[in-house]
Amino acid sequence: MTLAQPHKKAKALKPNSRRPAKDLCSECGLCDTSYIHYVKDACAFLNQQFDRLEALVHGRSRNLESDRELYFGVHQDMMQARKTEPIPGAQWTGIVSTIAIEMLTQGKVEGVVCVQSSPDDRFTPVPIIAKTPEEILAARVNKPTLSPNLNILDLVEQSGLKRLLVIGVGCQIQALRAVQDKIGLEKLYVLGTPCTDNVSRAGLQKFLETTSRSPQTVVYYEFMQDFNVHFKYEDGSTELVPFFGLNTKELKDVFAPSCLSCFDYTNALADLVVGYMGGEFGWQWIVVRNETGQEMLDMVQNHIETKPVISKGDRKAAVQQGISAYDQAMTLPMWVAKLMGVVIEKVGPKGLEYARFSIDSHFTRNYLFVKRNYPKKLDQHVPEFAKRIVAQYKLPKS
Ligand SMILES: Cc1cc2nc3c(=O)[nH]c(=O)nc-3n(C[C@H](O)[C@H](O)[C@H](O)COP(=O)(O)OP(=O)(O)OC[C@H]3O[C@@H](n4cnc5c(N)ncnc54)[C@H](O)[C@@H]3O)c2cc1C
């Protein structure tokens, strides 16, 4: 992947200035660099181009007739996994950090793009190019806020790096793929995570204050496969809040508009995806999209145990009921929510069916959001795979 043409530089936008994608900007960082020149083509919210980029990266676009590819994108392998010795303080068991450390220490790459926290605030993301295992480890755990990962692009070019690993979520990776042949790299590895319902830092504060018993001391949270949000606090204690007890009315405006119009939940353009949504409770979920992804996974085979994915239950009735419940911003009394959570955890969707439940729920919600707020964008912005998924459900007429 060498520089095909001299990269045309343009003046980056100042932070906080209005971005070309306006309200839909996910602050991926591209506009903070001289690569802003490419934004109209590259921005995930200005130019939806999954087919072209899947073909560029994986050699083909997804097979829409295969249920698994329709939902999870191009892939050659998929499994559940966890580290035999989890990394303390990682989001899950630390598979992402371990892959990055092995790629660096075994000389596959010269640097790793990852996200540390601001010294003043653990949830304010600070993208870096890590060049030591310690710097990668310091980036472990999610910063659950929009992160300008691509603001390091000029630095990559200036520092003359030729082999790079980038860790990122879907919107960042879509823009990166669109400009990857302009960066002058010989080899780019992309390690993605799924991502949904991200927030600005202010939105995160509102979410924590509405949902957690101690917003100031949260060190970690995750929407888990047992239908609870799990919070961990500075003192080591945990709190479980059932999904069905969330204050939907208050939280409806919390998520970033970019995330409410995103259809790249499972990070279609990464070489390797590490999440949890297709795994059973306690397990991570790995999607190997291509040979580059397999090469990365091979680096950690001695550090992980794996088992095949499973799929149990039927999500469809729950998704259909959830569409109107969300639309009407229904919030259940906490005791009902807890009871529902227990019942659904026992009989509800598991493994890949849980992942489909989550994808269906988010895609139908997001489809309605785009239709209502950006009707002119609807047809071009929603990819064919998402249209097919949404078409399985009855949506409100307006
Ligand atoms: C904002 C966000 C939302 C997510 N939502 C889902 C989801 O809905 N379903 C699902 O299955 N998985 C989701 N994930 C992925 C999941 O939470 C774990 O990150 C993943 O399973 C890896 O766990 P780990 O222990 O291996 O990661 P760790 O070893 O702890 O490493 C985490 C990595 O995430 C990177 N990172 C942290 N914050 C950000 C950010 N804001 N943007 C980009 N990169 C970041 C860091 O650089 C670090 O390398 C999400 C991740 C993020 C960052």
The ligand as a Tripos MOL2 file, in Angstrom:
@<TRIPOS>MOLECULE
LIG
   53    58     1     0     0
SMALL
NO_CHARGES

@<TRIPOS>ATOM
      1 C1        -17.6220    2.9650   22.0070 C.3       1 LIG1
      2 C2        -17.6580    1.4730   21.9670 C.ar      1 LIG1
      3 C3        -18.8950    0.8060   21.8700 C.ar      1 LIG1
      4 C4        -18.9340   -0.6010   21.7950 C.ar      1 LIG1
      5 N1        -20.1600   -1.2340   21.6470 N.ar      1 LIG1
      6 C5        -20.1790   -2.5900   21.4870 C.ar      1 LIG1
      7 C6        -21.4070   -3.2750   21.2400 C.ar      1 LIG1
      8 O1        -22.4700   -2.6630   21.2020 O.2       1 LIG1
      9 N2        -21.3610   -4.6310   21.0500 N.ar      1 LIG1
     10 C7        -20.1850   -5.3450   21.0910 C.ar      1 LIG1
     11 O2        -20.1890   -6.5480   20.8930 O.2       1 LIG1
     12 N3        -19.0150   -4.7130   21.3380 N.ar      1 LIG1
     13 C8        -18.9790   -3.3750   21.5350 C.ar      1 LIG1
     14 N4        -17.7900   -2.7400   21.7710 N.ar      1 LIG1
     15 C9        -16.5670   -3.5520   21.9160 C.3       1 LIG1
     16 C10       -16.4160   -4.1440   23.3330 C.3       1 LIG1
     17 O3        -16.9720   -3.2930   24.3090 O.3       1 LIG1
     18 C11       -14.9190   -4.3500   23.6800 C.3       1 LIG1
     19 O4        -14.2150   -3.1590   23.4210 O.3       1 LIG1
     20 C12       -14.2930   -5.4220   22.8640 C.3       1 LIG1
     21 O5        -14.9580   -6.6420   23.1050 O.3       1 LIG1
     22 C13       -12.8100   -5.5720   23.2130 C.3       1 LIG1
     23 O6        -12.6540   -5.9300   24.5590 O.3       1 LIG1
     24 P1        -11.1700   -6.1700   25.1050 P.3       1 LIG1
     25 O7        -11.2190   -6.4890   26.5670 O.co2     1 LIG1
     26 O8        -10.5100   -7.1640   24.2040 O.co2     1 LIG1
     27 O9        -10.5500   -4.7030   24.8760 O.3       1 LIG1
     28 P2         -9.3520   -3.9380   25.6020 P.3       1 LIG1
     29 O10        -8.1350   -4.8180   25.5910 O.co2     1 LIG1
     30 O11        -9.8120   -3.3460   26.8860 O.co2     1 LIG1
     31 O12        -9.0800   -2.7580   24.5400 O.3       1 LIG1
     32 C14       -10.0770   -1.8190   24.2340 C.3       1 LIG1
     33 C15        -9.6020   -1.0420   23.0010 C.3       1 LIG1
     34 O13       -10.6560   -0.1610   22.6010 O.3       1 LIG1
     35 C16       -10.0860    1.0370   22.0940 C.3       1 LIG1
     36 N5        -11.0460    2.1080   22.3430 N.ar      1 LIG1
     37 C17       -11.4630    2.5560   23.5470 C.ar      1 LIG1
     38 N6        -12.3730    3.5160   23.3890 N.ar      1 LIG1
     39 C18       -12.5260    3.7130   22.0630 C.ar      1 LIG1
     40 C19       -13.3250    4.5900   21.2760 C.ar      1 LIG1
     41 N7        -14.1810    5.4710   21.8310 N.pl3     1 LIG1
     42 N8        -13.2100    4.5250   19.9210 N.ar      1 LIG1
     43 C20       -12.3760    3.6380   19.3370 C.ar      1 LIG1
     44 N9        -11.6030    2.7660   20.0350 N.ar      1 LIG1
     45 C21       -11.6740    2.8120   21.3830 C.ar      1 LIG1
     46 C22        -8.7770    1.2340   22.8570 C.3       1 LIG1
     47 O14        -7.8380    1.8410   22.0120 O.3       1 LIG1
     48 C23        -8.3620   -0.1970   23.2270 C.3       1 LIG1
     49 O15        -7.3400   -0.6270   22.3730 O.3       1 LIG1
     50 C24       -17.7200   -1.3460   21.8570 C.ar      1 LIG1
     51 C25       -16.4940   -0.6740   21.9460 C.ar      1 LIG1
     52 C26       -16.4520    0.7200   21.9970 C.ar      1 LIG1
     53 C27       -15.0960    1.4180   22.0800 C.3       1 LIG1
@<TRIPOS>BOND
     1     1     2 1
     2     2     3 ar
     3     2    52 ar
     4     3     4 ar
     5     4     5 ar
     6     4    50 ar
     7     5     6 ar
     8     6     7 ar
     9     6    13 1
    10     7     8 2
    11     7     9 ar
    12     9    10 ar
    13    10    11 2
    14    10    12 ar
    15    12    13 ar
    16    13    14 ar
    17    14    15 1
    18    14    50 ar
    19    15    16 1
    20    16    17 1
    21    16    18 1
    22    18    19 1
    23    18    20 1
    24    20    21 1
    25    20    22 1
    26    22    23 1
    27    23    24 1
    28    24    25 2
    29    24    26 1
    30    24    27 1
    31    27    28 1
    32    28    29 2
    33    28    30 1
    34    28    31 1
    35    31    32 1
    36    32    33 1
    37    33    34 1
    38    33    48 1
    39    34    35 1
    40    35    36 1
    41    35    46 1
    42    36    37 ar
    43    36    45 ar
    44    37    38 ar
    45    38    39 ar
    46    39    40 ar
    47    39    45 ar
    48    40    41 1
    49    40    42 ar
    50    42    43 ar
    51    43    44 ar
    52    44    45 ar
    53    46    47 1
    54    46    48 1
    55    48    49 1
    56    50    51 ar
    57    51    52 ar
    58    52    53 1
@<TRIPOS>SUBSTRUCTURE
     1 LIG1         1 GROUP 0 **** ****
